[in-house]
């Protein structure tokens, strides 16, 4: 199965000059979703995972499926003031300004083996902020995996020597 057949390009979204990779056709196909999930799981090569992080909001789609498949807990990482309990936060640079992500303070125990999942690795700012959250709580990042990587934006450069897997690369 070719997962690229299930990604729709939308020009000038969310603003002029941006080419958006729409994953909703993938989500509409149970066969493509199952194939994508297996591709992401197989990239781990049977490594032990205690918890899976899903990054708001499209990282939730496969993040929760990965957690279930790996018999691991699921941790939502969200924008500020969306989580109901005490949180830690990390900020990251955007093209014009900064943004912040939060996670519950009790989500990770020291030594927990963590899989970070998001839909796209672009510039790496979001992924780096999530790594900072995991490291603040003493978690060990086993892998960062993504549905797709926009390699021309060189997001890997911000992530050091972290193991990174993307089901699709553009």
DSSP file (Angstrom, degrees, kcal/mol; ACC not computed):
  #  RESIDUE AA STRUCTURE BP1 BP2  ACC     N-H-->O    O-->H-N    N-H-->O    O-->H-N    TCO  KAPPA ALPHA  PHI   PSI    X-CA   Y-CA   Z-CA
    1    1 A X              0   0    0      0, 0.0     2,-0.8     0, 0.0     3,-0.1   0.000 360.0 360.0 360.0 138.4    0.0    0.0    0.0
    2    2 A X    >   -     0   0    0      1,-0.1     3,-1.5     2,-0.0     4,-0.2  -0.880 360.0-164.7-103.0 106.2    1.3    3.5   -0.8
    3    3 A X  G >  S+     0   0    0     -2,-0.8     3,-2.2     1,-0.3    -1,-0.1   0.783  83.8  71.2 -62.6 -27.2    0.4    5.9    2.0
    4    4 A X  G >  S+     0   0    0      1,-0.3     3,-1.5     2,-0.2    -1,-0.3   0.796  85.9  67.4 -60.0 -26.5    1.1    8.9   -0.2
    5    5 A X  G <  S+     0   0    0     -3,-1.5    -1,-0.3     1,-0.3    -2,-0.2   0.679  99.9  51.4 -64.7 -15.6   -2.1    8.0   -2.1
    6    6 A X  G <  S+     0   0    0     -3,-2.2    20,-0.9    -4,-0.2     2,-0.5   0.263  90.5  89.2-107.1   9.8   -4.0    8.9    1.0
    7    7 A X    <   -     0   0    0     -3,-1.5     2,-0.5    18,-0.2    16,-0.2  -0.942  63.4-155.1-110.7 124.8   -2.4   12.4    1.6
    8    8 A X  E     -A   22   0A   0     14,-2.4    14,-3.4    -2,-0.5     2,-0.5  -0.845   9.0-138.0-102.9 131.3   -4.2   15.3   -0.1
    9    9 A X  E     -A   21   0A   0     -2,-0.5     2,-0.5    12,-0.2    12,-0.2  -0.762  17.1-170.1 -88.5 128.2   -2.2   18.5   -0.9
   10   10 A X  E >   -A   20   0A   0     10,-2.7    10,-2.9    -2,-0.5     3,-0.7  -0.969  14.2-143.9-119.5 114.8   -4.1   21.7   -0.2
   11   11 A X  E 3  S+A   19   0A   0     -2,-0.5     8,-0.2     8,-0.2     3,-0.1  -0.509  76.2  12.5 -80.0 146.0   -2.5   24.8   -1.5
   12   12 A X  T 3  S+     0   0    0      6,-1.6     2,-0.4     1,-0.2    -1,-0.2   0.834  91.0 165.3  60.6  38.0   -2.6   28.1    0.3
   13   13 A X    <   +     0   0    0      5,-1.3    -1,-0.2    -3,-0.7    -3,-0.1  -0.999  64.8   1.4-132.1 132.4   -3.8   26.6    3.6
   14   14 A X  S    S-     0   0    0     -2,-0.4     2,-0.3    -3,-0.1    -1,-0.2  -0.996 144.6  -5.6 -84.9  -2.1   -3.9   27.9    6.3
   15   15 A X  S >  S-     0   0    0      3,-0.0     3,-1.9     0, 0.0    -3,-0.1  -0.970  92.6 -68.9-146.5 163.2   -2.4   31.0    4.6
   16   16 A X  T 3  S+     0   0    0     -2,-0.3     3,-0.1     1,-0.2    -3,-0.0  -0.188 116.8  24.7 -54.4 138.3   -1.1   31.9    1.1
   17   17 A X  T 3  S+     0   0    0      1,-0.3     2,-0.4    -3,-0.0    -1,-0.2   0.259  93.8 114.7  92.4 -11.5    2.1   30.2    0.1
   18   18 A X    <   -     0   0    0     -3,-1.9    -6,-1.6     2,-0.0    -5,-1.3  -0.786  53.5-153.3 -95.3 133.6    1.7   27.2    2.4
   19   19 A X  E     -A   11   0A   0     -2,-0.4     2,-0.3    -8,-0.2    -8,-0.2  -0.915  20.4-154.8-102.9 105.9    1.2   23.7    0.9
   20   20 A X  E     -A   10   0A   0    -10,-2.9   -10,-2.7    -2,-0.7     2,-0.8  -0.641  10.0-141.3 -88.7 134.6   -0.8   21.7    3.6
   21   21 A X  E     -A    9   0A   0     -2,-0.3     2,-0.5   -12,-0.2   -12,-0.2  -0.853  20.3-155.5 -95.2 105.5   -0.6   17.9    3.8
   22   22 A X  E     -A    8   0A   0    -14,-3.4   -14,-2.4    -2,-0.8     3,-0.3  -0.726  15.1-175.5 -88.6 120.0   -4.2   16.8    4.6
   23   23 A X    >>  +     0   0    0     -2,-0.5     4,-1.9   -16,-0.2     3,-0.6   0.426  58.3  99.6 -94.4   0.5   -4.4   13.4    6.4
   24   24 A X  H 3> S+     0   0    0      1,-0.2     4,-1.6     2,-0.2    -1,-0.2   0.847  78.0  56.7 -61.9 -33.5   -8.1   13.1    6.5
   25   25 A X  H 3> S+     0   0    0     -3,-0.3     4,-0.6     1,-0.2    -1,-0.2   0.889 107.6  50.5 -61.6 -34.4   -8.3   10.8    3.4
   26   26 A X  H X4 S+     0   0    0    -20,-0.9     3,-1.1    -3,-0.6     7,-0.4   0.925 109.6  49.6 -64.2 -44.9   -5.9    8.5    5.3
   27   27 A X  H 3< S+     0   0    0     -4,-1.9    -1,-0.2     1,-0.2    -2,-0.2   0.766 103.8  60.7 -67.4 -24.9   -8.2    8.6    8.4
   28   28 A X  H 3< S+     0   0    0     -4,-1.6     2,-0.7    -5,-0.2    -1,-0.2   0.672  95.3  71.2 -74.5 -17.2  -11.2    7.8    6.2
   29   29 A X    <X  -     0   0    0     -3,-1.1     4,-2.6    -4,-0.6     5,-0.2  -0.887  62.0-165.8-105.8 113.8   -9.7    4.5    5.1
   30   30 A X  H  > S+     0   0    0     -2,-0.7     4,-2.3     1,-0.2     5,-0.2   0.862  93.3  52.4 -64.0 -33.3   -9.6    1.8    7.8
   31   31 A X  H  > S+     0   0    0      2,-0.2     4,-2.3     1,-0.2    -1,-0.2   0.927 111.6  44.2 -68.2 -44.5   -7.2   -0.2    5.7
   32   32 A X  H  > S+     0   0    0      2,-0.2     4,-2.6     1,-0.2    -2,-0.2   0.891 113.7  51.4 -67.3 -39.0   -4.8    2.7    5.2
   33   33 A X  H  X S+     0   0    0     -4,-2.6     4,-2.6    -7,-0.4    -2,-0.2   0.930 111.6  46.9 -62.1 -45.4   -5.1    3.6    8.9
   34   34 A X  H  X S+     0   0    0     -4,-2.3     4,-2.4     2,-0.2    -2,-0.2   0.910 113.3  48.8 -63.5 -42.4   -4.3    0.1    9.9
   35   35 A X  H  X S+     0   0    0     -4,-2.3     4,-2.1     2,-0.2    -2,-0.2   0.916 112.4  48.2 -63.4 -43.6   -1.3   -0.1    7.5
   36   36 A X  H  X S+     0   0    0     -4,-2.6     4,-2.4     2,-0.2    -2,-0.2   0.916 110.7  51.2 -63.6 -44.1    0.0    3.2    8.8
   37   37 A X  H  X S+     0   0    0     -4,-2.6     4,-2.7     1,-0.2    -2,-0.2   0.926 110.8  48.1 -59.1 -46.1   -0.3    2.1   12.4
   38   38 A X  H  X S+     0   0    0     -4,-2.4     4,-2.9     1,-0.2    -1,-0.2   0.879 109.6  53.6 -63.5 -37.4    1.6   -1.1   11.7
   39   39 A X  H  X S+     0   0    0     -4,-2.1     4,-1.1     2,-0.2    -1,-0.2   0.925 111.6  45.2 -61.7 -45.0    4.3    0.8    9.9
   40   40 A X  H  < S+     0   0    0     -4,-2.4     4,-0.4     2,-0.2     3,-0.3   0.915 115.3  46.8 -65.9 -43.9    4.7    3.1   12.9
   41   41 A X  H >< S+     0   0    0     -4,-2.7     3,-1.8     1,-0.2     5,-0.4   0.923 108.6  55.0 -64.5 -44.5    4.7    0.2   15.4
   42   42 A X  H >< S+     0   0    0     -4,-2.9     3,-1.3     1,-0.3    -1,-0.2   0.781  95.7  67.7 -62.1 -26.1    7.2   -1.9   13.3
   43   43 A X  T 3< S+     0   0    0     -4,-1.1    -1,-0.3    -3,-0.3    -2,-0.2   0.716  91.1  63.5 -65.7 -19.0    9.7    1.0   13.3
   44   44 A X  T X  S-     0   0    0     -3,-1.8     3,-1.4    -4,-0.4    -1,-0.3   0.632  93.2-145.6 -81.4 -14.0   10.1    0.4   17.1
   45   45 A X  T <   -     0   0    0     -3,-1.3    -3,-0.1    -4,-0.3    -2,-0.1   0.894  67.4 -54.3  48.2  49.6   11.5   -3.1   16.5
   46   46 A X  T 3  S+     0   0    0     -5,-0.4    -1,-0.3     1,-0.2     2,-0.1   0.697  89.8 161.8  62.1  24.1    9.9   -4.5   19.7
   47   47 A X    <   -     0   0    0     -3,-1.4     2,-0.3     1,-0.1    -1,-0.2  -0.473  46.8-103.0 -71.1 147.4   11.4   -1.8   22.0
   48   48 A X        -     0   0    0     -2,-0.1     2,-0.4    94,-0.0    -1,-0.1  -0.560  39.6-173.3 -73.8 129.6    9.7   -1.4   25.4
   49   49 A X        +     0   0    0     -2,-0.3    65,-0.2    21,-0.3     3,-0.1  -0.994  16.4 179.1-125.6 126.4    7.4    1.6   25.6
   50   50 A X  S    S+     0   0    0     63,-2.5    23,-2.5    -2,-0.4     2,-0.3   0.821  73.1  12.7 -90.7 -37.9    5.8    2.7   28.8
   51   51 A X  E     -bc  73 114B   0     62,-2.0    64,-2.3    21,-0.2     2,-0.5  -0.997  60.3-148.3-145.0 145.7    3.9    5.8   27.5
   52   52 A X  E     -bc  74 115B   0     21,-3.0    23,-3.0    -2,-0.3     2,-0.5  -0.956  14.4-149.6-113.0 128.6    3.1    7.3   24.2
   53   53 A X  E     -bc  75 116B   0     62,-3.2    64,-2.7    -2,-0.5     2,-0.5  -0.848   7.4-163.8 -95.7 131.9    2.8   11.1   23.9
   54   54 A X  E     -bc  76 117B   0     21,-2.4    23,-2.4    -2,-0.5     2,-0.4  -0.975  15.3-139.0-112.2 129.2    0.4   12.5   21.3
   55   55 A X  E  >  -b   77   0B   0     62,-1.6     4,-2.0    -2,-0.5     5,-0.4  -0.741  44.5 -62.1 -94.6 132.2    0.9   16.2   20.4
   56   56 A X  T  4 S-     0   0    0     21,-2.4     2,-0.2    -2,-0.4    -1,-0.1  -0.204  99.5 -18.3 -54.3 138.1   -2.2   18.4   20.0
   57   57 A X  T >4 S+     0   0    0     61,-0.0     3,-1.6    62,-0.0     4,-0.4  -0.848 132.1  28.5-109.5 -26.3   -4.1   17.9   18.0
   58   58 A X  T >> S+     0   0    0      1,-0.3     4,-0.6     2,-0.2     3,-0.6   0.696 110.5  68.8 -73.5 -14.8   -3.5   15.7   15.0
   59   59 A X  H 3X S+     0   0    0     -4,-2.0     4,-1.4     1,-0.2    -1,-0.3   0.656  87.8  68.6 -71.7 -14.7   -0.9   13.7   17.0
   60   60 A X  H <> S+     0   0    0     -3,-1.6     4,-1.9    -5,-0.4     5,-0.3   0.844  86.5  67.5 -70.2 -33.0   -3.8   12.4   19.1
   61   61 A X  H <> S+     0   0    0     -3,-0.6     4,-0.7    -4,-0.4    -1,-0.2   0.945 118.9  17.2 -56.1 -56.3   -5.2   10.3   16.1
   62   62 A X  H  X S+     0   0    0     -4,-0.6     4,-3.0     2,-0.2    -1,-0.2   0.712 116.2  72.4 -90.2 -21.3   -2.4    7.8   15.9
   63   63 A X  H  X S+     0   0    0     -4,-1.4     4,-2.3     1,-0.2    -2,-0.2   0.934 101.7  42.5 -58.6 -47.5   -1.0    8.5   19.4
   64   64 A X  H  X S+     0   0    0     -4,-1.9     4,-2.2     2,-0.2    -1,-0.2   0.872 114.6  51.3 -68.9 -36.1   -3.9    6.8   21.2
   65   65 A X  H  X S+     0   0    0     -4,-0.7     4,-2.6    -5,-0.3    -2,-0.2   0.908 110.3  49.4 -65.3 -41.1   -3.8    3.9   18.7
   66   66 A X  H  X S+     0   0    0     -4,-3.0     4,-2.4     2,-0.2    -2,-0.2   0.927 110.0  50.9 -62.1 -45.1   -0.1    3.4   19.2
   67   67 A X  H  <>S+     0   0    0     -4,-2.3     5,-2.9    -5,-0.2     4,-0.4   0.924 112.4  46.5 -59.3 -45.0   -0.6    3.4   23.0
   68   68 A X  H ><5S+     0   0    0     -4,-2.2     3,-1.1     1,-0.2    -1,-0.2   0.937 113.7  47.7 -63.4 -46.1   -3.3    0.8   22.7
   69   69 A X  H 3<5S+     0   0    0     -4,-2.6    -1,-0.2     1,-0.2    -2,-0.2   0.846 116.4  44.0 -63.3 -35.2   -1.3   -1.4   20.3
   70   70 A X  T 3<5S-     0   0    0     -4,-2.4   -21,-0.3    -5,-0.2    -1,-0.2   0.381 108.8-121.9 -92.0   2.9    1.8   -1.1   22.5
   71   71 A X  T < 5 +     0   0    0     -3,-1.1     2,-0.3    -4,-0.4    -3,-0.2   0.922  70.0 133.0  54.4  46.3   -0.1   -1.7   25.8
   72   72 A X      < -     0   0    0     -5,-2.9   -21,-0.2    -6,-0.2    -1,-0.2  -0.787  61.5 -97.8-122.4 163.2    1.2    1.7   27.0
   73   73 A X  E     -b   51   0B   0    -23,-2.5   -21,-3.0    -2,-0.3     2,-0.4  -0.390  35.1-129.0 -74.7 160.8   -0.3    4.7   28.7
   74   74 A X  E     -b   52   0B   0    -23,-0.2     2,-0.5    -2,-0.1   -21,-0.2  -0.951  17.5-166.8-117.2 133.9   -1.2    7.7   26.6
   75   75 A X  E     -b   53   0B   0    -23,-3.0   -21,-2.4    -2,-0.4     2,-0.5  -0.968  10.5-149.2-120.1 116.2   -0.1   11.3   27.4
   76   76 A X  E     -b   54   0B   0     -2,-0.5     2,-0.5   -23,-0.2    28,-0.4  -0.726   6.2-159.1 -82.1 131.3   -1.8   14.3   25.7
   77   77 A X  E     +b   55   0B   0    -23,-2.4   -21,-2.4    -2,-0.5     2,-0.2  -0.958  25.9 176.3-107.4 125.8    0.4   17.3   25.2
   78   78 A X  E     -F  102   0C   0     24,-2.2    24,-3.2    -2,-0.5     3,-0.1  -0.744  34.2 -88.9-131.0 169.6   -1.7   20.4   24.7
   79   79 A X  E >  S-F  101   0C   0     -2,-0.2     3,-1.1    22,-0.2     4,-0.3  -0.303  72.5 -62.9 -69.0 162.8   -1.8   24.1   24.2
   80   80 A X  T 3  S+     0   0    0     20,-0.5    -1,-0.2     1,-0.2     9,-0.0  -0.126 117.4  11.0 -56.4 143.0   -1.9   26.2   27.4
   81   81 A X  T 3  S+     0   0    0     -3,-0.1    -1,-0.2     2,-0.1    -2,-0.1   0.687  96.0 103.7  66.8  23.8   -4.9   26.0   29.8
   82   82 A X    <   +     0   0    0     -3,-1.1     2,-0.4    -4,-0.0    -2,-0.1   0.595  63.3  75.8-104.3 -16.6   -6.4   22.9   28.1
   83   83 A X  S    S-     0   0    0     -4,-0.3    -2,-0.1     2,-0.1     4,-0.1  -0.800  71.6-145.1 -99.9 140.1   -5.3   20.4   30.7
   84   84 A X  S    S+     0   0    0     -2,-0.4     2,-0.2     2,-0.1    -1,-0.1   0.560  73.8  56.3 -84.2  -8.6   -7.2   20.3   34.0
   85   85 A X  S    S-     0   0    0      1,-0.2    -2,-0.1     0, 0.0     2,-0.0  -0.510 103.7 -57.7-115.1-179.0   -4.4   19.4   36.5
   86   86 A X        -     0   0    0     -2,-0.2    19,-2.2    18,-0.1    20,-0.3  -0.343  63.9-167.3 -60.5 139.1   -1.0   20.9   37.4
   87   87 A X  E     -G  104   0C   0     17,-0.3     2,-0.3    18,-0.1    17,-0.2  -0.843  25.0-143.0-129.7 162.2    1.2   21.2   34.4
   88   88 A X  E     -G  103   0C   0     15,-2.4    15,-1.8    -2,-0.3     2,-0.3  -0.833  28.9-156.0-111.4 160.7    4.8   21.8   33.2
   89   89 A X  E     -G  102   0C   0     -2,-0.3     2,-0.3    13,-0.2    13,-0.2  -0.947  17.8-166.9-140.2 159.0    5.4   23.8   30.1
   90   90 A X  E     -G  101   0C   0     11,-2.0    11,-2.6    -2,-0.3     2,-0.3  -0.989  15.6-147.9-142.4 138.0    7.9   24.4   27.3
   91   91 A X  E     -G  100   0C   0     -2,-0.3     2,-0.3     9,-0.2     9,-0.2  -0.726  13.5-171.9-105.6 156.9    7.9   27.2   24.8
   92   92 A X  E     -G   99   0C   0      7,-2.6     7,-2.3    -2,-0.3     2,-0.3  -0.973  26.9 -98.0-146.7 158.9    9.1   27.2   21.2
   93   93 A X  E     -G   98   0C   0     -2,-0.3     5,-0.3     5,-0.2     2,-0.2  -0.558  31.3-170.0 -82.8 138.2    9.7   29.6   18.3
   94   94 A X  E >   -G   97   0C   0      3,-3.2     3,-0.7    -2,-0.3     5,-0.0  -0.637  45.5 -92.5-109.7 175.5    7.2   30.1   15.5
   95   95 A X  T 3  S+     0   0    0      1,-0.3     2,-0.3    -2,-0.2     3,-0.0   0.895 124.5  20.2 -56.4 -40.5    7.8   32.1   12.4
   96   96 A X  T 3  S-     0   0    0      2,-0.0    -1,-0.3    -3,-0.0     2,-0.3  -0.728 133.6 -30.1-132.0  83.2    6.4   35.2   14.1
   97   97 A X  E <  S- G   0  94C   0     -3,-0.7    -3,-3.2    -2,-0.3     2,-0.3  -0.782  80.1 -64.7 115.6-156.8    6.5   34.8   17.9
   98   98 A X  E     - G   0  93C   0     -2,-0.3     2,-0.3    -5,-0.3    -5,-0.2  -0.876  30.4-161.5-133.3 164.6    6.4   31.8   20.3
   99   99 A X  E     - G   0  92C   0     -7,-2.3    -7,-2.6    -2,-0.3     2,-0.3  -0.901  12.8-139.6-139.0 169.4    3.9   29.2   21.4
  100  100 A X  E     - G   0  91C   0     -2,-0.3   -20,-0.5    -9,-0.2     2,-0.3  -0.970   6.2-159.9-135.9 146.1    3.8   26.9   24.4
  101  101 A X  E     -FG  79  90C   0    -11,-2.6   -11,-2.0    -2,-0.3     2,-0.3  -0.929  12.0-159.2-122.3 151.2    2.9   23.3   25.1
  102  102 A X  E     -FG  78  89C   0    -24,-3.2   -24,-2.2    -2,-0.3     2,-0.3  -0.926  10.4-177.2-132.2 156.1    1.9   21.7   28.4
  103  103 A X  E     - G   0  88C   0    -15,-1.8   -15,-2.4    -2,-0.3   -26,-0.1  -0.983  40.6 -91.9-145.8 148.0    1.8   18.3   30.0
  104  104 A X  E >   - G   0  87C   0    -28,-0.4     3,-1.5    -2,-0.3     4,-0.3  -0.334  32.2-127.3 -61.3 143.2    0.5   17.1   33.4
  105  105 A X  T 3  S+     0   0    0    -19,-2.2     3,-0.3     1,-0.3    -1,-0.1   0.730 108.2  46.8 -66.1 -22.8    3.2   17.0   36.1
  106  106 A X  T 3  S+     0   0    0    -20,-0.3    -1,-0.3     1,-0.2    -2,-0.1   0.212  82.1  99.5-104.1  14.9    2.5   13.4   37.0
  107  107 A X  S <  S+     0   0    0     -3,-1.5     2,-0.4     1,-0.1    -1,-0.2   0.823  84.7  37.7 -72.0 -31.4    2.4   12.0   33.4
  108  108 A X        -     0   0    0     -4,-0.3     2,-0.3    -3,-0.3    -1,-0.1  -0.969  66.4-154.4-127.8 135.8    5.9   10.6   33.4
  109  109 A X    >   -     0   0    0     -2,-0.4     3,-2.5     1,-0.1    28,-0.1  -0.806  45.8 -83.2-100.5 148.7    7.9    8.9   36.1
  110  110 A X  T 3  S+     0   0    0     -2,-0.3    29,-0.2     1,-0.3    28,-0.2  -0.250 117.9  19.8 -52.2 132.2   11.7    9.0   36.1
  111  111 A X  T 3  S+     0   0    0     27,-3.1    -1,-0.3     1,-0.3    28,-0.2   0.300  84.3 148.6  90.0  -9.1   13.0    6.2   33.7
  112  112 A X    <   -     0   0    0     -3,-2.5    28,-3.4     1,-0.1     2,-0.6  -0.334  50.5-124.4 -57.6 138.2    9.7    5.8   31.8
  113  113 A X  E     - d   0 140B   0     26,-0.2   -63,-2.5    28,-0.1   -62,-2.0  -0.792  35.2-160.1 -88.1 120.9   10.4    4.8   28.2
  114  114 A X  E     -cd  51 141B   0     26,-3.3    28,-3.0    -2,-0.6    29,-1.1  -0.870  21.6-164.8-116.9 134.5    8.6    7.3   26.0
  115  115 A X  E     -cd  52 143B   0    -64,-2.3   -62,-3.2    -2,-0.4     2,-0.5  -0.977  15.9-155.5-107.9 124.1    7.4    7.3   22.4
  116  116 A X  E     -cd  53 144B   0     27,-2.4    29,-3.2    -2,-0.5     2,-0.4  -0.887  14.5-173.8-100.4 127.3    6.6   10.8   21.1
  117  117 A X  E     +cd  54 145B   0    -64,-2.7   -62,-1.6    -2,-0.5     2,-0.3  -0.976  13.6 155.4-126.1 136.2    4.1   10.9   18.2
  118  118 A X  E     - d   0 146B   0     27,-1.7    29,-1.0    -2,-0.4    30,-0.2  -0.943  45.7-117.3-144.4 167.0    2.9   13.8   16.0
  119  119 A X  E    S+     0   0B   0     -2,-0.3    29,-2.1   -64,-0.2     2,-0.4   0.898  93.0  22.8 -74.9 -39.3    1.5   14.0   12.5
  120  120 A X  E     - d   0 148B   0     27,-0.2     2,-0.7    26,-0.1    29,-0.2  -0.988  53.9-154.8-136.1 134.3    4.3   16.1   10.9
  121  121 A X  E     + d   0 149B   0     27,-2.1    29,-2.8    -2,-0.4    34,-0.2  -0.940  40.3 145.3 -98.6 111.9    7.9   16.9   11.6
  122  122 A X  S    S-     0   0    0     -2,-0.7    33,-0.9    27,-0.2    34,-0.1   0.561  73.7  -9.5-111.5 -99.2    8.4   20.3    9.9
  123  123 A X  S    S-     0   0    0     31,-0.1    35,-0.2    32,-0.1    -2,-0.1   0.656  88.0-123.6 -82.0 -14.7   10.8   22.8   11.5
  124  124 A X  S  > S+     0   0    0     33,-0.1     4,-2.4    34,-0.1     5,-0.2   0.361  77.7 117.0  92.8  -5.1   11.3   20.8   14.6
  125  125 A X  H  > S+     0   0    0      2,-0.2     4,-2.0     1,-0.2     5,-0.1   0.930  78.6  43.8 -63.2 -47.2   10.2   23.4   17.1
  126  126 A X  H  > S+     0   0    0      1,-0.2     4,-2.1     2,-0.2    -1,-0.2   0.937 114.8  49.7 -62.5 -47.4    7.2   21.6   18.5
  127  127 A X  H  > S+     0   0    0      1,-0.2     4,-2.2     2,-0.2    -2,-0.2   0.891 109.7  51.2 -60.7 -41.1    9.1   18.3   18.7
  128  128 A X  H  X S+     0   0    0     -4,-2.4     4,-2.0     1,-0.2    -1,-0.2   0.906 108.4  51.8 -64.2 -41.3   12.0   19.9   20.5
  129  129 A X  H  X S+     0   0    0     -4,-2.0     4,-1.7     1,-0.2    -1,-0.2   0.896 108.8  50.8 -62.0 -40.3    9.5   21.5   23.1
  130  130 A X  H  X S+     0   0    0     -4,-2.1     4,-2.3     1,-0.2    -1,-0.2   0.902 107.3  53.8 -65.3 -40.4    8.0   18.1   23.7
  131  131 A X  H  X S+     0   0    0     -4,-2.2     4,-2.6     1,-0.2    -1,-0.2   0.907 106.0  53.5 -57.8 -41.6   11.4   16.6   24.3
  132  132 A X  H  X S+     0   0    0     -4,-2.0     4,-2.1     1,-0.2    -1,-0.2   0.887 107.6  50.8 -61.6 -39.7   12.1   19.3   26.9
  133  133 A X  H  X S+     0   0    0     -4,-1.7     4,-1.2     2,-0.2    -2,-0.2   0.937 111.4  47.3 -62.6 -46.9    8.9   18.3   28.7
  134  134 A X  H  <>S+     0   0    0     -4,-2.3     5,-2.4     1,-0.2     3,-0.5   0.926 113.2  48.2 -60.2 -45.7    9.8   14.6   28.8
  135  135 A X  H ><5S+     0   0    0     -4,-2.6     3,-1.0     1,-0.2    -1,-0.2   0.831 103.3  61.5 -68.2 -32.5   13.3   15.4   30.0
  136  136 A X  H 3<5S+     0   0    0     -4,-2.1    -1,-0.2     1,-0.2    -2,-0.2   0.857 109.9  42.3 -59.0 -34.6   12.0   17.7   32.7
  137  137 A X  T 3<5S-     0   0    0     -4,-1.2    -1,-0.2    -3,-0.5    -2,-0.2   0.385 120.2-107.4 -96.0   2.8   10.2   14.8   34.2
  138  138 A X  T < 5 +     0   0    0     -3,-1.0   -27,-3.1    -4,-0.3    -3,-0.2   0.669  65.0 151.7  84.4  16.6   13.0   12.3   33.8
  139  139 A X      < -     0   0    0     -5,-2.4     2,-0.6   -29,-0.2    -1,-0.2  -0.427  42.9-129.1 -77.9 157.8   11.6   10.2   30.9
  140  140 A X  E     -d  113   0B   0    -28,-3.4   -26,-3.3    -2,-0.1     2,-0.7  -0.940  16.8-137.8-109.3 117.1   13.7    8.4   28.4
  141  141 A X  E     +d  114   0B   0     -2,-0.6    22,-0.2   -28,-0.2   -26,-0.2  -0.645  24.0 176.8 -78.4 114.3   12.8    9.2   24.8
  142  142 A X  E     -     0   0B   0    -28,-3.0     2,-0.3    -2,-0.7    21,-0.2   0.881  65.6 -18.3 -82.2 -43.5   13.0    5.9   22.8
  143  143 A X  E     -d  115   0B   0    -29,-1.1   -27,-2.4    19,-0.1     2,-0.5  -0.987  47.7-140.9-160.2 153.4   11.8    7.3   19.5
  144  144 A X  E     -de 116 164B   0     19,-2.5    21,-2.3    -2,-0.3     2,-0.4  -0.993  31.7-174.3-113.9 122.6   10.0   10.2   18.0
  145  145 A X  E     -de 117 165B   0    -29,-3.2   -27,-1.7    -2,-0.5     2,-0.3  -0.941   7.7-177.3-127.5 152.0    7.7    9.1   15.2
  146  146 A X  E     -de 118 166B   0     19,-2.2    21,-2.1    -2,-0.4    22,-0.2  -0.938  36.4-127.9-138.5 150.9    5.6   11.0   12.7
  147  147 A X  E    S+     0   0B   0    -29,-1.0    21,-1.2    -2,-0.3     2,-0.3   0.910  97.8   2.6 -63.6 -41.9    3.1   10.2    9.9
  148  148 A X  E     -de 120 168B   0    -29,-2.1   -27,-2.1    19,-0.2     2,-0.4  -0.992  60.8-148.3-148.1 153.9    5.2   12.4    7.7
  149  149 A X  E     -de 121 169B   0     19,-2.2    21,-3.1    -2,-0.3     2,-1.2  -0.985  10.4-150.1-121.7 130.8    8.4   14.5    7.6
  150  150 A X    >   -     0   0    0    -29,-2.8     3,-2.3    -2,-0.4     5,-0.4  -0.736  23.1-177.4 -94.4  82.9    8.9   17.6    5.5
  151  151 A X  G >  S+     0   0    0     -2,-1.2     3,-1.6     1,-0.3    -1,-0.2   0.729  71.0  69.9 -62.5 -25.2   12.6   17.0    5.2
  152  152 A X  G 3  S+     0   0    0      1,-0.3    -1,-0.3    -3,-0.1   -30,-0.1   0.654  94.0  58.4 -67.7 -13.7   13.2   20.2    3.2
  153  153 A X  G <  S-     0   0    0     -3,-2.3    -1,-0.3   -32,-0.2    -2,-0.2   0.495 101.5-138.2 -92.8  -5.0   12.5   22.1    6.4
  154  154 A X    X   +     0   0    0     -3,-1.6     3,-1.0    -4,-0.3     4,-0.3   0.821  43.1 158.4  57.1  40.0   15.4   20.3    8.2
  155  155 A X  G >   +     0   0    0    -33,-0.9     3,-1.4    -5,-0.4     4,-0.4   0.783  63.6  70.8 -63.8 -28.1   13.5   19.7   11.5
  156  156 A X  G >  S+     0   0    0      1,-0.3     3,-1.8     2,-0.2     4,-0.3   0.824  84.4  70.0 -57.4 -31.4   15.8   16.9   12.4
  157  157 A X  G X  S+     0   0    0     -3,-1.0     3,-0.6     1,-0.3    -1,-0.3   0.792  96.4  51.7 -60.1 -28.7   18.6   19.3   13.0
  158  158 A X  G <  S+     0   0    0     -3,-1.4    -1,-0.3    -4,-0.3    -2,-0.2   0.567 101.7  63.2 -82.3  -8.4   16.8   20.7   16.1
  159  159 A X  G X  S-     0   0    0     -3,-1.8     3,-1.7    -4,-0.4    -1,-0.2   0.324  84.2-155.1-106.0   8.1   16.4   17.2   17.7
  160  160 A X  T <   -     0   0    0     -3,-0.6    -1,-0.3    -4,-0.3    -2,-0.0  -0.273  66.1 -18.3  60.5-133.5   20.1   16.2   18.1
  161  161 A X  T 3  S+     0   0    0      2,-0.1    -1,-0.2    -4,-0.0    -4,-0.1   0.123  92.2 138.8 -98.7  20.9   20.7   12.4   18.2
  162  162 A X    <   -     0   0    0     -3,-1.7     2,-0.5    -6,-0.2   -19,-0.1  -0.344  62.5-108.6 -63.8 144.1   17.1   11.4   18.9
  163  163 A X        -     0   0    0    -22,-0.2   -19,-2.5   -21,-0.2     2,-0.4  -0.648  44.0-171.6 -75.0 127.3   15.8    8.3   17.0
  164  164 A X  E     -e  144   0B   0     -2,-0.5     2,-0.4   -21,-0.2   -19,-0.2  -0.968  12.5-179.9-126.8 135.7   13.3    9.6   14.4
  165  165 A X  E     -e  145   0B   0    -21,-2.3   -19,-2.2    -2,-0.4     2,-0.4  -1.000   3.0-175.3-133.9 136.8   11.0    7.7   12.2
  166  166 A X  E     -e  146   0B   0     -2,-0.4   -19,-0.2   -21,-0.2   -18,-0.1  -0.999  22.4-148.6-129.0 131.8    8.5    9.0    9.6
  167  167 A X  E    S+     0   0B   0    -21,-2.1     2,-0.3    -2,-0.4   -19,-0.2   0.830  91.1  25.0 -65.0 -31.4    6.1    6.8    7.7
  168  168 A X  E     -e  148   0B   0    -21,-1.2   -19,-2.2   -22,-0.2     2,-0.4  -0.982  69.8-160.7-133.2 145.1    6.3    9.3    4.7
  169  169 A X  E      e  149   0B   0     -2,-0.3   -19,-0.2   -21,-0.2   -21,-0.0  -0.993 360.0 360.0-128.2 135.4    9.0   11.8    3.8
  170  170 A X              0   0    0    -21,-3.1   -20,-0.2    -2,-0.4    -1,-0.1   0.301 360.0 360.0-120.5 360.0    8.6   14.8    1.5
